[in-house]
């Protein structure tokens, strides 16, 4: 029984280390530059052509996702949300920005998408637990 717990504990520790590293990257390398209006981010979102509101939306989503990665019961859903964010970024980099200097980011965003999918899969019990809690709280007292 002790041997069975050690691999799970090691896996959990490695997941938390990965999550903390991803949080640092996303807060300082992704969310804050978008939210503070760094020249590079303003230029990149200008090339996308959807308007600067998208930069604020994406920056806010990335900041909220990073904070969620640090919250034990939200880490799974946050990873799933950031996987969706990176899937969108990969599509934009591969299509809209493909002939610009930002197009090469497609490999980084695709890799980050894969990492977040794996992280969400590893934290799938949290996703299931949150979904069950939402279903239970949505019931009326008469149906319970």
C-alpha positions as CSV (number, residue, x, y, z in Angstrom):
1,X,0.0,0.0,0.0
2,X,2.9,2.4,0.7
3,X,4.4,1.7,-2.6
4,X,1.1,2.4,-4.3
5,X,1.0,5.9,-2.8
6,X,4.5,7.0,-3.7
7,X,4.0,7.1,-7.5
8,X,0.8,9.1,-7.0
9,X,2.5,11.5,-4.6
10,X,5.4,11.9,-7.1
11,X,3.0,12.5,-9.9
12,X,1.1,15.1,-7.9
13,X,4.3,16.9,-7.0
14,X,5.5,17.0,-10.6
15,X,2.1,18.3,-11.7
16,X,2.3,21.1,-9.2
17,X,5.8,22.0,-10.2
18,X,4.7,22.1,-13.8
19,X,1.7,24.2,-12.9
20,X,3.8,26.7,-11.0
21,X,6.3,27.1,-13.9
22,X,3.4,27.6,-16.3
23,X,1.8,30.2,-14.0
24,X,5.1,32.2,-13.9
25,X,5.3,32.0,-17.7
26,X,1.7,33.0,-18.3
27,X,1.6,35.8,-15.8
28,X,4.8,37.5,-16.8
29,X,5.3,36.3,-20.4
30,X,1.7,36.3,-21.7
31,X,-1.0,38.0,-19.6
32,X,0.8,41.1,-18.2
33,X,2.3,42.2,-21.5
34,X,-1.1,42.0,-23.1
35,X,-2.8,43.8,-20.2
36,X,-0.2,46.5,-19.9
37,X,-0.1,47.2,-23.6
38,X,3.4,46.2,-24.5
39,X,4.4,47.5,-27.9
40,X,4.9,44.0,-29.3
41,X,1.4,42.8,-28.1
42,X,-0.3,45.9,-29.4
43,X,1.4,45.3,-32.8
44,X,0.6,41.6,-32.9
45,X,-3.1,42.1,-32.0
46,X,-3.2,44.9,-34.6
47,X,-2.1,42.5,-37.2
48,X,-4.8,40.1,-36.2
49,X,-7.3,42.8,-37.1
50,X,-10.0,42.1,-34.5
51,X,-9.2,45.2,-32.4
52,X,-7.4,45.7,-29.2
53,X,-10.3,44.5,-27.1
54,X,-9.2,41.0,-28.0
55,X,-5.8,41.6,-26.5
56,X,-7.5,42.6,-23.2
57,X,-9.9,39.6,-23.4
58,X,-7.1,37.1,-24.0
59,X,-4.8,38.7,-21.4
60,X,-7.6,38.5,-18.8
61,X,-8.4,34.9,-19.7
62,X,-4.7,34.0,-19.4
63,X,-4.4,35.7,-16.0
64,X,-7.5,34.1,-14.7
65,X,-6.3,30.7,-16.0
66,X,-2.9,31.1,-14.4
67,X,-4.5,32.0,-11.1
68,X,-6.8,28.9,-11.5
69,X,-3.8,26.7,-12.0
70,X,-2.7,27.6,-8.4
71,X,-6.2,26.7,-6.9
72,X,-6.4,23.0,-6.2
73,X,-10.1,22.5,-7.1
74,X,-9.8,24.8,-10.2
75,X,-6.5,23.5,-11.6
76,X,-8.1,21.0,-14.0
77,X,-10.7,23.4,-15.4
78,X,-8.1,26.2,-15.7
79,X,-5.8,23.8,-17.7
80,X,-8.7,23.0,-20.0
81,X,-9.5,26.7,-20.5
82,X,-5.8,27.5,-21.2
83,X,-5.7,24.6,-23.7
84,X,-8.6,26.2,-25.5
85,X,-6.8,29.6,-25.4
86,X,-3.7,28.0,-26.9
87,X,-5.6,26.2,-29.5
88,X,-7.1,29.5,-30.6
89,X,-3.6,31.1,-30.5
90,X,-2.3,28.2,-32.6
91,X,-5.0,28.7,-35.2
92,X,-4.4,32.5,-35.4
93,X,-0.6,32.0,-35.7
94,X,-1.0,29.4,-38.4
95,X,-3.5,31.3,-40.5
96,X,-3.7,35.1,-39.9
97,X,-0.1,35.6,-38.7
98,X,1.6,32.9,-40.9
99,X,3.4,35.4,-43.1
100,X,4.5,37.7,-40.2
101,X,7.3,37.6,-37.7
102,X,4.7,36.2,-35.2
103,X,3.8,33.2,-37.3
104,X,6.7,31.2,-35.9
105,X,4.9,31.2,-32.6
106,X,2.7,28.5,-33.9
107,X,5.0,25.8,-32.6
108,X,5.2,27.3,-29.1
109,X,1.4,27.7,-28.9
110,X,0.8,24.2,-30.2
111,X,3.2,22.7,-27.6
112,X,1.6,24.7,-24.8
113,X,-1.8,23.5,-26.0
114,X,-0.6,19.9,-25.8
115,X,0.8,20.5,-22.3
116,X,-2.4,22.0,-21.1
117,X,-4.4,19.1,-22.6
118,X,-2.2,16.6,-20.7
119,X,-2.5,18.7,-17.5
120,X,-6.3,18.8,-17.8
121,X,-6.4,15.1,-18.4
122,X,-4.2,14.5,-15.3
123,X,-6.6,16.7,-13.3
124,X,-9.7,15.3,-14.8
125,X,-11.1,14.2,-11.4
126,X,-11.2,17.9,-10.4
127,X,-13.1,18.7,-13.6
128,X,-15.6,15.9,-12.9
129,X,-15.9,17.0,-9.3
130,X,-16.6,20.6,-10.2
131,X,-19.2,19.5,-12.9
132,X,-20.9,17.4,-10.3
133,X,-21.0,20.2,-7.8
134,X,-22.5,22.5,-10.3
135,X,-25.2,20.0,-11.2
136,X,-26.1,19.5,-7.6
137,X,-26.2,23.2,-6.8
138,X,-28.4,23.7,-9.9
139,X,-31.2,21.4,-8.6
140,X,-34.3,23.0,-7.1
141,X,-35.2,21.9,-3.5
142,X,-38.3,20.2,-4.8
143,X,-36.4,17.9,-7.1
144,X,-33.7,17.0,-4.6
